[in-house]
Amino acid sequence: MSGQDILKKARDGQKLHVQRASFGPYLILHSVPWLLLATALRMHGRAQAGFIGLALMIIVEYALLIAFLLAAHRMIQLAGGEVNLERLAFKEQYQLARAVVWRLLALFFLAVLSAIGLGLHPNYAAVLWLGLDNIVYPWPGTYLPFWSAFVAILVFLMVVEKGLGRQPTFQAAARQLAGRWRHMAVAALMIVAAFYGIGILQITFVPRLEPIYQSLQLPALRNGLYLSLVFVFSYIRLWVTIAILTYALRASYRESQAWGRT
């Protein structure tokens, strides 16, 4: 059996084939309900104090993970990859989100402690808790986009591992990252640039709607306008992140095929 045949067999076993794909923004509509739910709960959670607010924000993290899961699955599928995520029932989606969320919370906790141990002020170190949330919702912080890009790569690779029938662990994601680090490093820089660019666009565009916002007499209309604006930019951030990561993953597989032919 030649090296090329072995590589083909390995690709067939992973069910991840590289084909031509479109990355149109309408292609991750499966994630819209969960993203809307996360956005609405986040609005209420930030207005609540104590346990209720904390509980709502935890539910937001689960909703964001499921939105990320569905968006990643759809984008990988449209990029020519075949993963088994479409067979996951809601219970399995929740279990996957739970498996990823508790690992991320442990990672954030260790990151905060490490940052404080290195001399960073606790208030600045606490921003590391927002690594997942900042993928979809912008938070102030100079270095936060870099941290969120890294978190997005970890979550994406864990989702890929689950789609290939393996456990979505940090160890499995680290193996994937070690083999594709150059492409993922470029993806991280692109995601950071996108976060900054979308943030600038949001800061420039949203204040122009202030007269319309102030003219609305009913609180429900004001809340609806605010929810719509947050959702639109959240959807853009999610789509851009997933599209960049999927493109990077596809490019890494193309490179592995090229090496297999040499």
Secondary structure as a PSIPRED ss2 file (coil, helix, strand):
# PSIPRED VFORMAT (PSIPRED V4.0)

   1 M C   1.000  0.000  0.000
   2 S C   1.000  0.000  0.000
   3 G H   0.000  1.000  0.000
   4 Q H   0.000  1.000  0.000
   5 D H   0.000  1.000  0.000
   6 I H   0.000  1.000  0.000
   7 L H   0.000  1.000  0.000
   8 K H   0.000  1.000  0.000
   9 K H   0.000  1.000  0.000
  10 A H   0.000  1.000  0.000
  11 R H   0.000  1.000  0.000
  12 D H   0.000  1.000  0.000
  13 G H   0.000  1.000  0.000
  14 Q H   0.000  1.000  0.000
  15 K C   1.000  0.000  0.000
  16 L E   0.000  0.000  1.000
  17 H C   1.000  0.000  0.000
  18 V C   1.000  0.000  0.000
  19 Q C   1.000  0.000  0.000
  20 R C   1.000  0.000  0.000
  21 A C   1.000  0.000  0.000
  22 S C   1.000  0.000  0.000
  23 F C   1.000  0.000  0.000
  24 G C   1.000  0.000  0.000
  25 P H   0.000  1.000  0.000
  26 Y H   0.000  1.000  0.000
  27 L H   0.000  1.000  0.000
  28 I H   0.000  1.000  0.000
  29 L H   0.000  1.000  0.000
  30 H H   0.000  1.000  0.000
  31 S H   0.000  1.000  0.000
  32 V H   0.000  1.000  0.000
  33 P H   0.000  1.000  0.000
  34 W H   0.000  1.000  0.000
  35 L H   0.000  1.000  0.000
  36 L H   0.000  1.000  0.000
  37 L H   0.000  1.000  0.000
  38 A H   0.000  1.000  0.000
  39 T H   0.000  1.000  0.000
  40 A H   0.000  1.000  0.000
  41 L H   0.000  1.000  0.000
  42 R H   0.000  1.000  0.000
  43 M H   0.000  1.000  0.000
  44 H H   0.000  1.000  0.000
  45 G H   0.000  1.000  0.000
  46 R H   0.000  1.000  0.000
  47 A H   0.000  1.000  0.000
  48 Q C   1.000  0.000  0.000
  49 A C   1.000  0.000  0.000
  50 G H   0.000  1.000  0.000
  51 F H   0.000  1.000  0.000
  52 I H   0.000  1.000  0.000
  53 G H   0.000  1.000  0.000
  54 L H   0.000  1.000  0.000
  55 A H   0.000  1.000  0.000
  56 L H   0.000  1.000  0.000
  57 M H   0.000  1.000  0.000
  58 I H   0.000  1.000  0.000
  59 I H   0.000  1.000  0.000
  60 V H   0.000  1.000  0.000
  61 E H   0.000  1.000  0.000
  62 Y H   0.000  1.000  0.000
  63 A H   0.000  1.000  0.000
  64 L H   0.000  1.000  0.000
  65 L H   0.000  1.000  0.000
  66 I H   0.000  1.000  0.000
  67 A H   0.000  1.000  0.000
  68 F H   0.000  1.000  0.000
  69 L H   0.000  1.000  0.000
  70 L H   0.000  1.000  0.000
  71 A H   0.000  1.000  0.000
  72 A H   0.000  1.000  0.000
  73 H H   0.000  1.000  0.000
  74 R H   0.000  1.000  0.000
  75 M H   0.000  1.000  0.000
  76 I H   0.000  1.000  0.000
  77 Q H   0.000  1.000  0.000
  78 L H   0.000  1.000  0.000
  79 A C   1.000  0.000  0.000
  80 G C   1.000  0.000  0.000
  81 G E   0.000  0.000  1.000
  82 E C   1.000  0.000  0.000
  83 V C   1.000  0.000  0.000
  84 N H   0.000  1.000  0.000
  85 L H   0.000  1.000  0.000
  86 E H   0.000  1.000  0.000
  87 R H   0.000  1.000  0.000
  88 L C   1.000  0.000  0.000
  89 A C   1.000  0.000  0.000
  90 F H   0.000  1.000  0.000
  91 K H   0.000  1.000  0.000
  92 E H   0.000  1.000  0.000
  93 Q H   0.000  1.000  0.000
  94 Y H   0.000  1.000  0.000
  95 Q H   0.000  1.000  0.000
  96 L H   0.000  1.000  0.000
  97 A H   0.000  1.000  0.000
  98 R H   0.000  1.000  0.000
  99 A H   0.000  1.000  0.000
 100 V H   0.000  1.000  0.000
 101 V H   0.000  1.000  0.000
 102 W H   0.000  1.000  0.000
 103 R H   0.000  1.000  0.000
 104 L H   0.000  1.000  0.000
 105 L H   0.000  1.000  0.000
 106 A H   0.000  1.000  0.000
 107 L H   0.000  1.000  0.000
 108 F H   0.000  1.000  0.000
 109 F H   0.000  1.000  0.000
 110 L H   0.000  1.000  0.000
 111 A H   0.000  1.000  0.000
 112 V H   0.000  1.000  0.000
 113 L H   0.000  1.000  0.000
 114 S H   0.000  1.000  0.000
 115 A H   0.000  1.000  0.000
 116 I H   0.000  1.000  0.000
 117 G H   0.000  1.000  0.000
 118 L C   1.000  0.000  0.000
 119 G C   1.000  0.000  0.000
 120 L C   1.000  0.000  0.000
 121 H C   1.000  0.000  0.000
 122 P H   0.000  1.000  0.000
 123 N H   0.000  1.000  0.000
 124 Y H   0.000  1.000  0.000
 125 A H   0.000  1.000  0.000
 126 A H   0.000  1.000  0.000
 127 V H   0.000  1.000  0.000
 128 L H   0.000  1.000  0.000
 129 W H   0.000  1.000  0.000
 130 L H   0.000  1.000  0.000
 131 G C   1.000  0.000  0.000
 132 L C   1.000  0.000  0.000
 133 D H   0.000  1.000  0.000
 134 N H   0.000  1.000  0.000
 135 I H   0.000  1.000  0.000
 136 V H   0.000  1.000  0.000
 137 Y C   1.000  0.000  0.000
 138 P C   1.000  0.000  0.000
 139 W C   1.000  0.000  0.000
 140 P C   1.000  0.000  0.000
 141 G C   1.000  0.000  0.000
 142 T C   1.000  0.000  0.000
 143 Y C   1.000  0.000  0.000
 144 L H   0.000  1.000  0.000
 145 P H   0.000  1.000  0.000
 146 F H   0.000  1.000  0.000
 147 W H   0.000  1.000  0.000
 148 S H   0.000  1.000  0.000
 149 A H   0.000  1.000  0.000
 150 F H   0.000  1.000  0.000
 151 V H   0.000  1.000  0.000
 152 A H   0.000  1.000  0.000
 153 I H   0.000  1.000  0.000
 154 L H   0.000  1.000  0.000
 155 V H   0.000  1.000  0.000
 156 F H   0.000  1.000  0.000
 157 L H   0.000  1.000  0.000
 158 M H   0.000  1.000  0.000
 159 V H   0.000  1.000  0.000
 160 V H   0.000  1.000  0.000
 161 E H   0.000  1.000  0.000
 162 K H   0.000  1.000  0.000
 163 G H   0.000  1.000  0.000
 164 L C   1.000  0.000  0.000
 165 G C   1.000  0.000  0.000
 166 R C   1.000  0.000  0.000
 167 Q C   1.000  0.000  0.000
 168 P C   1.000  0.000  0.000
 169 T C   1.000  0.000  0.000
 170 F H   0.000  1.000  0.000
 171 Q H   0.000  1.000  0.000
 172 A H   0.000  1.000  0.000
 173 A H   0.000  1.000  0.000
 174 A H   0.000  1.000  0.000
 175 R H   0.000  1.000  0.000
 176 Q H   0.000  1.000  0.000
 177 L H   0.000  1.000  0.000
 178 A H   0.000  1.000  0.000
 179 G H   0.000  1.000  0.000
 180 R C   1.000  0.000  0.000
 181 W H   0.000  1.000  0.000
 182 R H   0.000  1.000  0.000
 183 H H   0.000  1.000  0.000
 184 M H   0.000  1.000  0.000
 185 A H   0.000  1.000  0.000
 186 V H   0.000  1.000  0.000
 187 A H   0.000  1.000  0.000
 188 A H   0.000  1.000  0.000
 189 L H   0.000  1.000  0.000
 190 M H   0.000  1.000  0.000
 191 I H   0.000  1.000  0.000
 192 V H   0.000  1.000  0.000
 193 A H   0.000  1.000  0.000
 194 A H   0.000  1.000  0.000
 195 F H   0.000  1.000  0.000
 196 Y H   0.000  1.000  0.000
 197 G H   0.000  1.000  0.000
 198 I H   0.000  1.000  0.000
 199 G H   0.000  1.000  0.000
 200 I H   0.000  1.000  0.000
 201 L H   0.000  1.000  0.000
 202 Q H   0.000  1.000  0.000
 203 I H   0.000  1.000  0.000
 204 T H   0.000  1.000  0.000
 205 F H   0.000  1.000  0.000
 206 V H   0.000  1.000  0.000
 207 P H   0.000  1.000  0.000
 208 R H   0.000  1.000  0.000
 209 L H   0.000  1.000  0.000
 210 E H   0.000  1.000  0.000
 211 P H   0.000  1.000  0.000
 212 I H   0.000  1.000  0.000
 213 Y H   0.000  1.000  0.000
 214 Q H   0.000  1.000  0.000
 215 S H   0.000  1.000  0.000
 216 L C   1.000  0.000  0.000
 217 Q C   1.000  0.000  0.000
 218 L C   1.000  0.000  0.000
 219 P H   0.000  1.000  0.000
 220 A H   0.000  1.000  0.000
 221 L H   0.000  1.000  0.000
 222 R H   0.000  1.000  0.000
 223 N H   0.000  1.000  0.000
 224 G H   0.000  1.000  0.000
 225 L H   0.000  1.000  0.000
 226 Y H   0.000  1.000  0.000
 227 L H   0.000  1.000  0.000
 228 S H   0.000  1.000  0.000
 229 L H   0.000  1.000  0.000
 230 V H   0.000  1.000  0.000
 231 F H   0.000  1.000  0.000
 232 V H   0.000  1.000  0.000
 233 F H   0.000  1.000  0.000
 234 S H   0.000  1.000  0.000
 235 Y H   0.000  1.000  0.000
 236 I H   0.000  1.000  0.000
 237 R H   0.000  1.000  0.000
 238 L H   0.000  1.000  0.000
 239 W H   0.000  1.000  0.000
 240 V H   0.000  1.000  0.000
 241 T H   0.000  1.000  0.000
 242 I H   0.000  1.000  0.000
 243 A H   0.000  1.000  0.000
 244 I H   0.000  1.000  0.000
 245 L H   0.000  1.000  0.000
 246 T H   0.000  1.000  0.000
 247 Y H   0.000  1.000  0.000
 248 A H   0.000  1.000  0.000
 249 L H   0.000  1.000  0.000
 250 R H   0.000  1.000  0.000
 251 A H   0.000  1.000  0.000
 252 S H   0.000  1.000  0.000
 253 Y H   0.000  1.000  0.000
 254 R H   0.000  1.000  0.000
 255 E H   0.000  1.000  0.000
 256 S H   0.000  1.000  0.000
 257 Q H   0.000  1.000  0.000
 258 A H   0.000  1.000  0.000
 259 W H   0.000  1.000  0.000
 260 G H   0.000  1.000  0.000
 261 R H   0.000  1.000  0.000
 262 T C   1.000  0.000  0.000
